[in-house]
Amino acid sequence: MTSSPTTARPAAGSPAHTLDAATWSALTGPHAHFAIGTDRARRYPADVAPFAALESTDDPAAWADLRGLYATGEVAALAVPAGTAWSPPDGWEPDGAIPGVQLVSTAALRSFPDEEAVRLGPDDVAEATDLVARTEPGPFRPRTIELGTYLGLRRDGRLVAMAGERLHPDGWTEISAVCTDPAYRRQGLATGLVRAVADLVRERGDVPFLHTSAANTRAIRLYLAMGFDLRSEVQFAAVRAV
């Protein structure tokens, strides 16, 4: 399952790299117009994405600010470095965690447009949501499509594959929602869309990157073969406001 919950800043000071705090960089930079929150804690609107980020996971005031952004029972999606001894403070309870990986593109990644791909818009959200529900590439909300460009492929008028842009830290763009209808897999559709989205990202001067579950070894092998490199391991964590 491809996923990309937020990357929260490690407790021990500033991140060494923008992608160590990908969502914080996005919500304080290119995606600041989506941001709800304060200088210490921010989130996306619930109909855009479930992701949130903290300026520091070691700051009780940041957690308090974040709690103020969520109703009781609502879930925030965060990410912390793999292996970090971490648990949410008062006001929150764990709601599951998934080991994941972060991959970045290299010069070996060939990117070019897909002549069959069409740009998806608001009128395509219902079809995209249905495809996501059947293939589970990660969260996709009614306004997720506003985060960037989403491309799709149709067969007999039906949406059967898609990929798009999600997190947008400074200088980087995440490729996400990569999925294909089971009846159309092993035809290279998703690979072509990833290359096409990467082409758009590079045209803008950004570097493509992505996240996926560590258990999704088939996808990881495919991305490595395409020209992505494993950059880091992360833990995708959900916390529920109590």
C-alpha positions, -999 to 999 in steps of 0.1 A, spaced: 0 0 0 16 33 -11 12 59 16 26 91 26 16 104 60 35 134 72 71 135 82 74 151 116 107 166 126 128 143 148 130 153 184 168 160 184 169 193 167 165 203 131 163 177 103 194 171 83 174 172 51 142 187 38 127 152 33 133 144 70 103 168 76 86 166 42 51 176 54 63 203 77 83 218 47 52 215 25 28 231 50 52 259 57 62 263 21 45 255 -12 13 241 5 11 268 31 -22 279 15 -37 246 26 -23 248 62 -44 249 93 -25 256 125 2 275 142 40 280 140 44 247 159 18 224 145 -1 223 112 -25 200 93 -42 197 60 -80 202 59 -97 168 64 -112 167 29 -77 173 14 -55 148 33 -52 132 68 -17 144 73 -3 167 100 32 178 111 49 191 142 78 216 143 92 193 169 79 160 183 98 168 215 78 200 222 47 196 244 34 230 232 35 217 196 14 187 206 -10 209 225 -13 231 194 -20 200 173 -46 187 197 -64 220 193 -67 213 155 -86 180 160 -120 170 173 -121 142 198 -119 109 179 -103 124 148 -71 108 136 -39 125 125 -14 108 103 22 115 112 56 99 103 87 95 125 121 81 117 122 43 119 136 30 152 126 62 171 114 55 206 82 75 204 47 76 218 21 104 217 16 125 248 -15 131 268 -45 140 246 -36 114 220 -36 76 218 -19 54 192 -41 43 163 -18 20 144 16 23 127 31 9 94 68 6 87 76 25 54 104 37 32 112 69 14 127 67 -21 141 95 -42 147 97 -79 182 96 -95 195 105 -129 188 69 -139 151 76 -138 138 81 -173 109 105 -174 87 115 -203 50 122 -211 25 94 -215 5 102 -247 -25 83 -235 -27 100 -200 -53 125 -193 -53 152 -165 -78 144 -139 -100 171 -124 -129 176 -99 -153 157 -123 -131 126 -120 -129 125 -82 -157 99 -79 -140 75 -103 -106 81 -88 -120 75 -53 -136 42 -65 -102 31 -80 -84 40 -48 -109 21 -27 -103 -10 -48 -65 -8 -50 -56 9 -17 -26 30 -27 -31 53 3 -54 80 15 -74 99 -12 -99 125 -1 -124 146 -21 -100 175 -25 -67 155 -26 -66 162 -63 -60 199 -55 -25 191 -42 -10 187 -76 -14 172 -111 -31 138 -113 -29 118 -145 -51 89 -154 -55 62 -181 -89 51 -194 -100 19 -211 -134 19 -228 -141 52 -211 -133 38 -176 -105 50 -153 -82 20 -148 -49 36 -136 -37 68 -120 -8 86 -104 -3 121 -91 15 147 -70 9 150 -33 34 164 -7 53 193 -20 83 202 2 106 229 -10 124 216 -41 107 182 -41 74 167 -52 60 134 -40 45 110 -65 16 92 -50 -18 75 -55 -1 51 -79 -26 24 -87 -40 2 -114 -73 -17 -117 -65 -54 -110 -78 -64 -144 -52 -42 -161 -21 -49 -141 12 -61 -156 8 -39 -186 31 -12 -175 3 14 -170 14 26 -136 51 27 -146 42 49 -175 22 72 -153 50 75 -127 74 84 -155 49 110 -168 43 126 -134 81 126 -128 85 145 -161 60 172 -149 79 175 -116 112 178 -133 99 204 -157 91 225 -127 126 221 -114 117 198 -85 130 164 -77 105 135 -76 103 113 -45 78 88 -31 68 67 0 55 32 2 50 5 28 81 -15 37 60 -46 31 52 -36 -5 84 -53 -17 71 -57 -53 66 -20 -56 100 -12 -40 117 -35 -65 99 -18 -93 108 17 -82 145 7 -77 146 -8 -111 131 25 -126 158 46 -111 147 55 -75 170 50 -46 161 41 -10 168 72 11 154 63 45 131 42 65 101 58 83 73 48 105 39 59 94 19 65 126 -17 74 132 -27 90 165 -63 96 177 -74 127 196 -89 118 230 
